[in-house]
Every structure is written in C-alpha cells, then in structure tokens.
Amino acid sequence: MSASITFVTPPLGLGDAVEFSLRGVDGAEGLFALEAADGARLFVLDASRYVPDYSPEINDAQAGLIGLERAEDGLALVVANPAESGTTVNLLAPIVLNLTNGLAAQLILDDQDWSLQHQLTVAQRAAS
C-alpha cells in the first residue's frame, strides 16, 4: 500500500507537517513508513495485524474530524518504537486513516485502558 495522506492536525512530535506519504515496507506486511516532505519519518503498524485484540473506541466527533462514516473505511495505525529490548507500540494515541478520502488524525483515547508502550510479543512481530 502506498498513499498520500493529509492530517487534520499535525501528528505529535513531527512539527507542523500535515502532508505525508504512507509507504509499505517491502517484506513486512502491515509495516509502513509515514514520511513528511521535510524528511521526518515514523514507522507505523496496521494494528489489526499486529495487535488483533486492539479495539479502540472512536467517538462521533473524532470520526467526524476525518469524515469517517463507516468503521470499515478506517484503518488504525499504531506508532512503532523499536529498541534493543524489543518493539513497543503506542495504543493510546493511534493514527486513524480514512481510506476513502486520505484524511488522518492522531487521536488521544481519553478514558480508555490502552498502553502507551505495549510490548509486541515474538508472535506479533512475526505476524509480518
């Protein structure tokens, strides 16, 4: 998958950039590079592939930010943080992409019990 996406507000930690390309990483299904024109880059994972029990609740106002009307038109991506001790993902602030219009938002899931640093297991990392 490769797509141009526009964030409705800049994602956390990437300055003022709102225009990004989302590019699949060869040989790692469900792993993507999210890249801004200025060279800023994050690696993100398709949450449904790597954390299959992840089911964040997106309220109507959050869905409205990106024009998301049907759940099946959305894709939840989680930011990957590789380290020597293993890879963690941020489940508390997913990037939600509307696949029909290319709009995205990084949402903060207030009052939900998701981890900021969810450790991926060997099985989850091997899912790719």
FILUMLO-573947 format. One record per atom (N, C-alpha, C): x, y, z; residue in one letter. Coordinates in steps of 0.02 Angstrom, whole numbers, padded with zeros to 5 digits, always signed. Example, Ala and Ser with C-alpha at 12.3 -4.5 7.8 and 13.67 -1.06 7.14 Angstrom:
// FILUMLO-573947
+00660-00284+00390a/+00615-00225+00390a/+00660-00165+00390a/+00642-00112+00354s/+00684-00053+00357s/+00645+00002+00394s/
//
This chain:
// FILUMLO-573947
+00042-00059+00000m/+00000+00000+00000m/+00044+00062+00000m/+00025+00109-00040s/+00059+00173-00043s/+00006+00226-00054s/+00008+00280-00015a/-00043+00330-00020a/-00018+00397+00005a/-00048+00450-00020s/-00036+00517+00007s/-00091+00530+00058s/-00071+00554+00117i/-00121+00568+00168i/-00112+00638+00196i/-00166+00666+00220t/-00166+00732+00249t/-00194+00727+00320t/-00154+00749+00368f/-00177+00751+00437f/-00218+00814+00448f/-00271+00809+00486v/-00313+00867+00501v/-00277+00914+00550v/-00233+00887+00592t/-00188+00925+00634t/-00121+00887+00633t/-00065+00922+00641p/-00001+00887+00638p/+00004+00831+00690p/+00031+00773+00669p/+00040+00719+00718p/+00093+00738+00770p/+00086+00709+00829l/+00130+00725+00885l/+00203+00714+00868l/+00245+00763+00883g/+00317+00756+00877g/+00345+00767+00808g/+00303+00788+00760l/+00328+00798+00692l/+00321+00870+00667l/+00324+00917+00713g/+00320+00987+00694g/+00252+01006+00665g/+00254+01046+00613d/+00192+01072+00583d/+00170+01033+00521d/+00205+00980+00503a/+00190+00943+00442a/+00121+00910+00446a/+00083+00916+00391v/+00018+00882+00387v/+00012+00839+00324v/+00056+00850+00276e/+00055+00810+00214e/+00108+00755+00219e/+00087+00692+00211f/+00132+00635+00218f/+00120+00585+00163f/+00170+00543+00152s/+00160+00484+00111s/+00163+00424+00158s/+00121+00376+00143l/+00119+00314+00181l/+00141+00259+00133l/+00196+00227+00148r/+00226+00179+00103r/+00238+00113+00139r/+00214+00059+00110g/+00226-00007+00138g/+00300-00024+00136g/+00324-00059+00187v/+00393-00081+00190v/+00398-00150+00159v/+00439-00156+00108d/+00447-00220+00073d/+00465-00276+00121d/+00430-00332+00113g/+00444-00391+00153g/+00414-00391+00223g/+00376-00340+00239a/+00347-00335+00306a/+00274-00311+00300a/+00230-00357+00285e/+00160-00338+00275e/+00132-00306+00339e/+00098-00250+00330g/+00068-00214+00386g/+00115-00165+00420g/+00177-00159+00396l/+00225-00110+00421l/+00232-00056+00368l/+00226+00008+00391f/+00228+00064+00345f/+00277+00117+00369f/+00305+00154+00321a/+00343+00214+00336a/+00297+00273+00322a/+00289+00316+00371l/+00249+00376+00364l/+00300+00434+00359l/+00302+00465+00299e/+00356+00513+00286e/+00329+00581+00265e/+00358+00633+00294a/+00341+00702+00276a/+00391+00726+00224a/+00373+00779+00188a/+00417+00807+00136a/+00483+00830+00165a/+00484+00852+00229d/+00546+00877+00259d/+00592+00821+00284d/+00572+00758+00272g/+00614+00702+00292g/+00594+00670+00358g/+00549+00700+00396a/+00527+00670+00459a/+00493+00603+00442a/+00506+00553+00484r/+00478+00487+00469r/+00462+00449+00532r/+00407+00414+00530l/+00387+00368+00583l/+00373+00300+00551l/+00383+00248+00590f/+00360+00182+00567f/+00296+00167+00605f/+00247+00145+00567v/+00181+00129+00596v/+00160+00059+00575v/+00120+00028+00617l/+00096-00039+00604l/+00021-00040+00597l/-00004-00083+00554d/-00076-00096+00549d/-00095-00132+00614d/-00133-00098+00656a/-00150-00125+00721a/-00187-00191+00716a/-00230-00199+00666s/-00270-00261+00660s/-00225-00321+00646s/-00168-00309+00618r/-00123-00365+00602r/-00076-00382+00660r/-00052-00332+00696y/-00003-00343+00748y/-00031-00347+00818y/-00089-00316+00829v/-00121-00317+00895v/-00196-00332+00883v/-00210-00394+00864p/-00278-00411+00841p/-00333-00400+00893p/-00316-00398+00957d/-00368-00386+01008d/-00377-00311+01023d/-00344-00269+00986y/-00349-00197+00994y/-00413-00172+00962y/-00455-00141+01002s/-00519-00115+00977s/-00534-00048+01009s/-00499+00004+00987p/-00510+00069+01017p/-00580+00095+01000p/-00608+00134+01045e/-00674+00164+01033e/-00664+00235+01009e/-00686+00247+00948i/-00681+00313+00917i/-00750+00346+00921i/-00754+00405+00953n/-00820+00436+00959n/-00839+00473+00894n/-00901+00495+00891d/-00926+00527+00831d/-00887+00590+00812d/-00867+00629+00863a/-00829+00690+00850a/-00761+00674+00819a/-00728+00622+00846q/-00663+00602+00819q/-00671+00576+00747q/-00721+00535+00735a/-00733+00509+00668a/-00749+00566+00620a/-00786+00616+00644g/-00804+00673+00603g/-00745+00715+00581g/-00692+00716+00621l/-00631+00754+00603l/-00604+00732+00535l/-00610+00668+00520i/-00582+00642+00458i/-00636+00618+00410i/-00699+00634+00425g/-00754+00616+00381g/-00768+00541+00379g/-00752+00506+00433l/-00761+00434+00435l/-00832+00417+00455l/-00869+00387+00409e/-00939+00370+00421e/-00949+00296+00436e/-00905+00253+00410r/-00911+00181+00420r/-00845+00154+00445r/-00848+00111+00496a/-00787+00083+00526a/-00744+00047+00475a/-00775+00014+00427e/-00735-00024+00378e/-00696+00021+00330e/-00710+00086+00331d/-00671+00133+00290d/-00612+00163+00327d/-00603+00142+00389g/-00548+00167+00429g/-00492+00116+00439g/-00433+00141+00449l/-00375+00099+00464l/-00340+00128+00525l/-00333+00087+00577a/-00298+00109+00638a/-00224+00088+00632a/-00181+00137+00636l/-00109+00127+00634l/-00081+00146+00702l/-00032+00108+00726v/+00000+00124+00789v/+00074+00137+00777v/+00100+00186+00813v/+00170+00206+00804v/+00214+00154+00837v/+00263+00130+00799a/+00311+00080+00824a/+00373+00115+00851a/+00397+00089+00907n/+00457+00116+00939n/+00506+00059+00951n/+00550+00046+00902p/+00598-00008+00910p/+00653+00010+00960p/+00674-00039+00997a/+00729-00031+01046a/+00765-00097+01053a/+00823-00097+01085e/+00860-00159+01095e/+00820-00210+01133e/+00778-00187+01179s/+00738-00233+01220s/+00676-00258+01185s/+00662-00234+01125g/+00603-00254+01087g/+00565-00194+01061g/+00513-00207+01026t/+00473-00153+00995t/+00410-00143+01036t/+00396-00079+01050t/+00333-00061+01082t/+00291-00021+01032t/+00226-00021+01044v/+00180+00020+01004v/+00137+00061+01051v/+00117+00119+01028n/+00075+00165+01066n/+00002+00151+01050n/-00033+00119+01095l/-00104+00103+01084l/-00150+00158+01109l/-00122+00206+01146l/-00163+00259+01174l/-00173+00318+01125l/-00131+00322+01074a/-00136+00377+01026a/-00128+00350+00954a/-00178+00312+00930p/-00172+00285+00863p/-00180+00339+00810p/-00154+00324+00752i/-00167+00364+00692i/-00224+00329+00656i/-00279+00366+00646v/-00336+00337+00611v/-00340+00369+00542v/-00340+00327+00491l/-00340+00348+00422l/-00407+00331+00390l/-00438+00380+00358n/-00498+00368+00319n/-00475+00346+00250n/-00486+00284+00233l/-00462+00256+00170l/-00498+00284+00109l/-00557+00315+00119t/-00594+00340+00062t/-00573+00411+00041t/-00547+00451+00088n/-00529+00520+00070n/-00457+00539+00086n/-00420+00495+00118g/-00350+00508+00133g/-00338+00554+00192g/-00390+00571+00229l/-00381+00612+00289l/-00362+00568+00349l/-00320+00595+00392a/-00297+00558+00451a/-00294+00603+00511a/-00297+00572+00570a/-00289+00608+00633a/-00256+00561+00683a/-00212+00590+00723q/-00186+00552+00779q/-00231+00568+00838q/-00265+00517+00863l/-00315+00527+00915l/-00289+00507+00983l/-00306+00545+01033i/-00290+00528+01102i/-00352+00495+01131i/-00345+00433+01153l/-00402+00395+01177l/-00411+00404+01252l/-00438+00461+01271d/-00451+00475+01341d/-00498+00423+01371d/-00488+00408+01434d/-00532+00363+01471d/-00536+00292+01442d/-00484+00271+01405q/-00481+00203+01381q/-00418+00171+01408q/-00421+00108+01422d/-00368+00073+01457d/-00318+00040+01408d/-00286+00082+01367w/-00236+00057+01320w/-00167+00080+01342w/-00117+00042+01323s/-00049+00056+01344s/-00015+00107+01298s/+00026+00149+01329l/+00067+00196+01291l/+00128+00160+01262l/+00148+00105+01294q/+00206+00067+01272q/+00190-00008+01275q/+00148-00030+01230h/+00129-00101+01226h/+00186-00140+01194h/+00213-00188+01231q/+00268-00228+01205q/+00241-00280+01156q/+00268-00280+01095l/+00248-00332+01048l/+00282-00397+01066l/+00245-00451+01062t/+00273-00517+01075t/+00308-00542+01012t/+00347-00595+01020v/+00380-00625+00962v/+00329-00645+00910v/+00273-00674+00932a/+00220-00694+00884a/+00191-00634+00847a/+00182-00578+00882q/+00156-00519+00850q/+00206-00490+00800q/+00270-00490+00818r/+00320-00465+00772r/+00327-00511+00712r/+00316-00575+00722a/+00322-00623+00667a/+00261-00622+00621a/+00208-00587+00642a/+00147-00583+00601a/+00160-00555+00532a/+00214-00517+00526s/+00230-00489+00461s/+00258-00543+00417s/
//
